[in-house]
């Protein structure tokens, strides 16, 4: 199955670069490009892409408002949106996730992370650039004054996950190693290289960790690691 992608960025050079990376994947196809927020909404409704890659700063409507309209709780037919930006600002990260984004990448993250973010979105996961992960988790530890509860989920629904609790089944030593690397923001391929295992084995470990911790994605794993390092 081919993943159909819409690119939304006001810079031609960025769209060209992303298209070259994504169209080179055997299971991905860029089906449209938009240079502003209003055009993004129109093309998203017309083309019905599987994933939208949206820049934060665009004319007309910014990427956060585009995300809210396409992926937020009030969206009639939600679309997976990955926010991609040059600007590493907390307000952008939190706004993107609050509005329903299923990924947040810095443009300097590189082609490997871009491709993995699209695949993660299609798998119902959320991938966030490594450089913002730890800072994000500091904010997520005590949302709304309640320790351990995750804020509104990436699809806009209320999550019941609890972070920082003991797993229902103990993690193996290798699973703890994988969890630590996930918390550092490593991709499956990077984890595999670090531990000298296959990417498939890394993926299996991550799935087992999510099951044991009762979390839905890598952000939940990273949050659990953060809370076990910094209890209280």
Backbone torsions as a table, in degrees:
resi	resn	phi	psi	omega
1	UNK	NA	130.8	-178.7
2	UNK	-91.1	130.7	176.9
3	UNK	-83.7	122.8	-177.6
4	UNK	-94.3	126.7	-169.9
5	UNK	-123.6	137.2	172.9
6	UNK	-109.4	127.9	178.7
7	UNK	-98.6	133.2	179.7
8	UNK	-131.8	105.9	-180.0
9	UNK	-160.0	139.7	-177.4
10	UNK	-80.4	-3.9	178.3
11	UNK	-102.1	120.2	179.1
12	UNK	-57.0	-41.2	-175.4
13	UNK	-63.4	-36.1	179.1
14	UNK	-68.0	-44.9	179.8
15	UNK	-62.8	-40.4	178.8
16	UNK	-62.9	-44.7	-179.7
17	UNK	-62.8	-45.5	179.5
18	UNK	-64.0	-40.1	-179.9
19	UNK	-62.2	-43.2	179.6
20	UNK	-60.0	-42.3	-179.5
21	UNK	-67.5	-47.9	-172.2
22	UNK	-76.6	-39.9	179.3
23	UNK	-67.7	-18.1	177.9
24	UNK	-76.9	-12.4	178.9
25	UNK	-83.1	137.8	-176.7
26	UNK	-67.2	-19.1	-176.0
27	UNK	-113.1	18.3	-178.6
28	UNK	-133.9	149.1	178.2
29	UNK	-147.7	127.1	173.6
30	UNK	-81.5	117.9	-174.7
31	UNK	-102.2	-9.1	-179.9
32	UNK	-170.0	160.5	177.8
33	UNK	-135.6	141.9	177.5
34	UNK	-132.2	145.2	-177.9
35	UNK	-106.6	-2.4	176.9
36	UNK	-151.3	170.8	-174.0
37	UNK	-66.7	-41.2	-179.1
38	UNK	-65.5	-39.7	177.1
39	UNK	-65.5	-35.2	178.0
40	UNK	-60.9	-47.0	179.2
41	UNK	-61.3	-44.0	-178.4
42	UNK	-63.2	-45.1	-179.2
43	UNK	-69.9	-34.5	178.4
44	UNK	-62.5	-40.5	179.1
45	UNK	-72.9	-33.0	-178.5
46	UNK	-77.7	-44.8	-172.7
47	UNK	-92.4	-21.2	-177.1
48	UNK	49.4	58.9	179.0
49	UNK	-68.3	161.5	175.0
50	UNK	-76.6	-35.5	-176.8
51	UNK	-139.9	139.0	172.2
52	UNK	-113.3	127.5	172.3
53	UNK	-99.6	112.9	-171.6
54	UNK	-120.0	127.9	173.2
55	UNK	-72.4	152.6	179.0
56	UNK	-73.7	-51.3	-173.9
57	UNK	-94.7	98.6	177.2
58	UNK	-131.5	152.3	175.3
59	UNK	-66.1	161.0	177.1
60	UNK	80.6	-82.2	173.3
61	UNK	-124.9	137.8	177.9
62	UNK	-77.9	169.2	-175.7
63	UNK	-63.6	-28.7	179.5
64	UNK	-70.3	-40.2	177.8
65	UNK	-70.5	-37.9	174.9
66	UNK	-59.2	-43.7	179.1
67	UNK	-61.2	-44.9	-179.4
68	UNK	-59.9	-43.0	-177.0
69	UNK	-72.9	-31.4	-177.6
70	UNK	-91.6	-31.3	-172.2
71	UNK	-125.2	-5.8	-176.5
72	UNK	-72.7	175.4	-176.0
73	UNK	-63.2	-20.7	-179.2
74	UNK	-95.2	0.6	-179.8
75	UNK	-69.2	128.7	-178.1
76	UNK	-67.2	-39.6	178.8
77	UNK	-134.3	85.1	-173.1
78	UNK	-56.3	141.8	176.9
79	UNK	-118.7	143.5	176.8
80	UNK	-70.5	125.9	-179.6
81	UNK	-123.5	129.2	172.3
82	UNK	-110.7	122.2	179.6
83	UNK	-87.3	128.3	-178.9
84	UNK	-125.5	125.8	-173.9
85	UNK	-148.3	160.0	173.7
86	UNK	-82.5	-22.7	-166.8
87	UNK	-99.2	114.7	-177.3
88	UNK	-89.7	74.7	-177.4
89	UNK	-117.4	137.5	-179.3
90	UNK	-55.3	-41.9	-176.0
91	UNK	-62.5	-31.4	177.9
92	UNK	-72.2	-44.5	-179.5
93	UNK	-61.0	-52.7	-176.4
94	UNK	-65.9	-39.7	179.0
95	UNK	-64.0	-42.2	-179.6
96	UNK	-62.3	-48.5	-178.5
97	UNK	-68.3	-38.1	179.2
98	UNK	-63.8	-33.5	-178.2
99	UNK	-87.1	2.7	173.2
100	UNK	107.7	7.0	179.4
101	UNK	-62.8	146.5	177.3
102	UNK	-110.2	25.8	174.9
103	UNK	176.6	152.6	177.5
104	UNK	-142.8	114.5	-176.7
105	UNK	-124.3	143.6	168.6
106	UNK	-86.7	144.8	-176.2
107	UNK	-62.8	-22.9	179.1
108	UNK	-84.0	4.1	-176.2
109	UNK	-65.1	-27.0	177.3
110	UNK	101.1	162.9	-174.5
111	UNK	-65.0	-35.6	-177.9
112	UNK	-61.7	-45.6	-178.7
113	UNK	-69.2	-33.9	177.7
114	UNK	-60.7	-48.1	180.0
115	UNK	-64.7	-43.3	179.9
116	UNK	-64.9	-33.4	179.2
117	UNK	-64.5	-40.6	178.0
118	UNK	-65.0	-44.2	-179.6
119	UNK	-66.6	-38.0	178.0
120	UNK	-63.5	-42.7	178.8
121	UNK	-60.1	-41.9	179.9
122	UNK	-67.7	-25.1	179.1
123	UNK	-89.2	2.6	-178.9
124	UNK	82.1	16.6	-178.3
125	UNK	-101.9	178.0	176.7
126	UNK	-133.6	127.7	179.9
127	UNK	-117.2	131.1	-178.0
128	UNK	-124.1	139.1	-179.9
129	UNK	-52.2	135.9	-177.4
130	UNK	-52.3	-38.6	-173.9
131	UNK	-67.5	-17.7	-179.9
132	UNK	-105.8	-6.8	-172.2
133	UNK	-62.0	-53.2	-175.8
134	UNK	-63.8	-41.6	179.2
135	UNK	-63.1	-39.6	177.5
136	UNK	-61.0	-43.5	-176.5
137	UNK	-64.9	-32.0	176.7
138	UNK	-59.6	-38.1	179.9
139	UNK	-75.9	-30.4	-175.1
140	UNK	-82.7	-12.0	-173.7
141	UNK	-63.6	-36.7	-175.9
142	UNK	-129.2	55.6	-179.7
143	UNK	-63.9	136.2	175.9
144	UNK	53.0	26.0	175.9
145	UNK	76.8	9.3	-179.5
146	UNK	-114.6	116.2	-175.2
147	UNK	-68.5	134.3	170.0
148	UNK	88.8	-17.7	-178.3
149	UNK	-86.9	134.7	178.8
150	UNK	-75.9	141.6	176.1
151	UNK	-71.2	-174.7	-177.1
152	UNK	-47.6	134.4	-174.4
153	UNK	-70.6	170.0	-174.6
154	UNK	-67.4	-16.9	177.0
155	UNK	-96.7	0.6	178.1
156	UNK	96.1	-3.1	178.7
157	UNK	-92.6	158.1	179.9
158	UNK	-76.8	127.0	-178.6
159	UNK	-87.0	150.0	175.5
160	UNK	-111.1	10.2	-179.9
161	UNK	-67.7	149.3	174.9
162	UNK	-122.2	126.8	-177.6
163	UNK	-101.5	149.4	176.2
164	UNK	87.9	-3.6	177.6
165	UNK	-82.7	161.8	176.4
166	UNK	-69.5	140.5	179.7
167	UNK	-64.0	152.7	179.1
168	UNK	-65.1	-26.8	177.0
169	UNK	-135.7	130.9	-175.2
170	UNK	-57.1	141.2	174.7
171	UNK	-75.6	143.5	174.1
172	UNK	-73.0	168.2	179.3
173	UNK	-60.2	-42.3	179.9
174	UNK	-66.4	-39.0	178.5
175	UNK	-64.1	-36.0	176.5
176	UNK	-66.3	-37.8	176.6
177	UNK	-62.4	-44.5	179.8
178	UNK	-63.9	-42.8	180.0
179	UNK	-60.3	-41.3	178.2
180	UNK	-61.7	-39.6	-179.5
181	UNK	-71.9	-35.1	174.2
182	UNK	-60.5	-41.9	-179.3
183	UNK	-65.0	-23.1	176.0
184	UNK	-83.3	-4.1	177.8
185	UNK	88.3	15.1	-178.8
186	UNK	-72.2	146.9	174.4
187	UNK	-79.8	170.8	177.4
188	UNK	-58.4	-42.3	-179.0
189	UNK	-64.2	-40.1	179.8
190	UNK	-69.3	-38.5	176.6
191	UNK	-63.1	-43.6	179.4
192	UNK	-60.0	-43.8	-179.6
193	UNK	-66.6	-40.2	-178.7
194	UNK	-64.5	-40.0	-175.0
195	UNK	-99.4	1.4	-179.4
196	UNK	56.3	53.5	174.8
197	UNK	-131.8	172.8	178.3
198	UNK	-80.7	157.9	177.6
199	UNK	-62.4	-34.4	177.3
200	UNK	-63.5	-40.2	177.7
201	UNK	-66.6	-40.1	177.4
202	UNK	-60.6	-43.4	179.3
203	UNK	-62.1	-40.6	178.7
204	UNK	-64.0	-43.3	178.2
205	UNK	-59.5	-43.8	-178.4
206	UNK	-64.1	-40.8	177.9
207	UNK	-62.7	-41.0	178.5
208	UNK	-65.9	-39.4	179.3
209	UNK	-64.4	-43.9	179.0
210	UNK	-60.3	-40.7	179.6
211	UNK	-64.8	-45.9	-177.3
212	UNK	-67.7	-35.1	-179.3
213	UNK	-87.9	-8.0	-177.2
214	UNK	57.1	46.1	174.8
215	UNK	-120.3	158.8	-172.1
216	UNK	-95.7	-17.5	-174.1
217	UNK	-155.5	-176.6	-176.7
218	UNK	-65.9	-30.8	177.9
219	UNK	-62.0	-40.4	177.2
220	UNK	-62.9	-40.3	177.3
221	UNK	-63.1	-48.5	-178.6
222	UNK	-62.0	-38.1	179.0
223	UNK	-65.2	-40.1	178.0
224	UNK	-62.3	-43.6	178.4
225	UNK	-60.4	-44.9	-178.8
226	UNK	-61.5	-45.6	-177.2
227	UNK	-68.5	-33.3	177.9
228	UNK	-72.9	-25.2	175.5
229	UNK	-77.7	-32.7	-172.9
230	UNK	-127.7	68.5	-178.7
231	UNK	-68.3	157.3	174.0
232	UNK	90.1	NA	NA
